[in-house]
Amino acid sequence: GKQTLLFRLLQSLRVSLSLTGIDFKIRTIELDGKKIKLQIWDTAGQERFRTITTAYYRGAMGIMLVYDITNEKSFDNIKNWIRNIEEHASSDVERMILGNKCDMNEKRQVSKEKGEKLAIDYGIKFLETSAKSSINVEEAFFTLARDIMTKLNRKMNDNSSSGAGGPVKITENRSKKSSFFRCTLL
């Protein structure tokens, strides 16, 4: 599911690196007139990789939690991943829950309402996607990127208006109108 979701988004792939439990991809998108470079780390969802994957939370600006709507157990694991994020990621990391395989309604084990309720309970955005049928794939990544960009712009404005504090770490080249975001997929 997650691999196909990534493949769908990254058909215009530039860089790819695969390690045990981790897959790394880069895609540049245009968002609100700016070029945004997404660094996407697809971390394995299995328990045996959990200690490896938590290391990737620290630098992430956005995290997508992906479950399979045809597999109740994958949905139940989302709460564990959220706890992991709360323990290991930055407190202001943008998060989104994706219920993947929404094209397989006849095999559905997790209702859309159940996914939406979980997202509301944790204050996280929610979308159902289908990598196979290209439903909401681009929208999911663009929504997360836009939320990250909005948060970064707010931080920049807060810092410049207060005139205090250290620099905000944003990799942005204004002359090329490009930014870089690091996103982790769980």
Backbone hydrogen bonds, N-H to C=O, Kabsch-Sander energy under -0.5 kcal/mol:
donor,donor_aa,acceptor,acceptor_aa,energy
5,L,1,G,-2.4
6,L,2,K,-2.7
7,F,3,Q,-2.6
8,R,4,T,-2.6
9,L,5,L,-1.9
10,L,6,L,-2.8
11,Q,8,R,-0.8
13,L,10,L,-1.2
14,R,26,I,-1.3
15,V,26,I,-0.6
17,L,24,F,-2.1
19,L,22,I,-3.2
22,I,19,L,-1.4
23,D,42,D,-2.0
24,F,17,L,-3.2
25,K,40,I,-2.6
26,I,15,V,-1.2
27,R,38,L,-2.0
29,I,27,R,-0.5
29,I,36,I,-3.1
31,L,29,I,-0.5
31,L,34,K,-3.2
34,K,31,L,-1.7
35,K,177,K,-4.4
36,I,29,I,-3.5
36,I,34,K,-0.5
37,K,179,S,-3.7
38,L,27,R,-3.5
38,L,36,I,-0.7
39,Q,37,K,-0.6
39,Q,181,F,-2.9
40,I,25,K,-3.3
40,I,38,L,-0.7
41,W,39,Q,-0.6
41,W,183,C,-2.6
42,D,23,D,-3.8
42,D,40,I,-0.7
43,T,41,W,-0.9
43,T,185,L,-2.5
44,A,21,G,-2.9
49,F,46,Q,-1.6
50,R,47,E,-1.8
52,I,49,F,-0.5
53,T,49,F,-2.6
54,T,50,R,-1.8
55,A,51,T,-0.5
55,A,52,I,-0.9
56,Y,53,T,-1.5
57,Y,54,T,-1.1
58,R,54,T,-0.6
60,A,57,Y,-1.4
61,M,182,R,-2.9
62,G,182,R,-1.3
63,I,94,E,-2.7
64,M,184,T,-2.5
65,L,63,I,-0.5
65,L,96,M,-3.2
66,V,64,M,-0.6
67,Y,98,L,-2.6
69,I,67,Y,-0.6
69,I,100,N,-2.5
71,N,68,D,-2.2
74,S,71,N,-0.6
75,F,71,N,-1.3
76,D,72,E,-2.4
77,N,73,K,-1.6
78,I,75,F,-1.4
79,K,76,D,-0.7
80,N,76,D,-0.5
81,W,77,N,-2.1
82,I,78,I,-2.6
83,R,79,K,-2.1
84,N,80,N,-2.2
85,I,81,W,-2.6
86,E,82,I,-2.6
87,E,83,R,-1.7
88,H,84,N,-2.4
89,A,85,I,-2.8
90,S,57,Y,-0.6
93,V,90,S,-1.5
94,E,61,M,-2.5
96,M,63,I,-1.9
97,I,125,K,-2.9
98,L,65,L,-3.2
99,G,127,L,-2.3
100,N,67,Y,-3.3
100,N,98,L,-0.9
102,C,129,T,-2.6
104,M,101,K,-2.1
107,K,104,M,-1.8
108,R,105,N,-1.3
109,Q,69,I,-3.3
110,V,69,I,-1.9
111,S,109,Q,-0.5
115,G,111,S,-1.7
116,E,112,K,-2.7
117,K,113,E,-2.6
118,L,114,K,-2.1
119,A,115,G,-2.1
120,I,116,E,-2.5
121,D,117,K,-2.8
122,Y,118,L,-1.5
123,G,119,A,-0.7
123,G,120,I,-0.9
124,I,119,A,-3.1
125,K,95,R,-1.1
127,L,97,I,-1.9
129,T,99,G,-2.5
130,S,135,I,-2.0
134,S,130,S,-0.6
135,I,130,S,-2.1
136,N,134,S,-0.6
140,A,136,N,-1.9
141,F,137,V,-1.8
142,F,138,E,-2.9
143,T,139,E,-2.6
144,L,140,A,-2.2
145,A,141,F,-2.5
146,R,142,F,-2.6
147,D,143,T,-2.4
148,I,144,L,-2.3
149,M,145,A,-2.6
150,T,146,R,-2.6
151,K,147,D,-2.1
152,L,148,I,-2.6
153,N,149,M,-2.6
154,R,150,T,-2.2
155,K,151,K,-2.3
156,M,152,L,-2.5
157,N,153,N,-2.5
158,D,154,R,-2.7
159,N,155,K,-2.5
160,S,156,M,-2.4
161,S,157,N,-2.3
162,S,158,D,-1.9
163,G,159,N,-1.8
170,I,168,V,-1.3
172,E,170,I,-1.2
173,N,178,S,-1.9
174,R,172,E,-0.7
176,K,173,N,-0.6
177,K,173,N,-0.7
178,S,173,N,-1.7
179,S,35,K,-2.7
180,F,171,T,-1.0
181,F,37,K,-2.9
183,C,39,Q,-3.3
183,C,181,F,-0.5
184,T,62,G,-2.7
185,L,41,W,-2.9
186,L,64,M,-3.5
186,L,184,T,-0.5
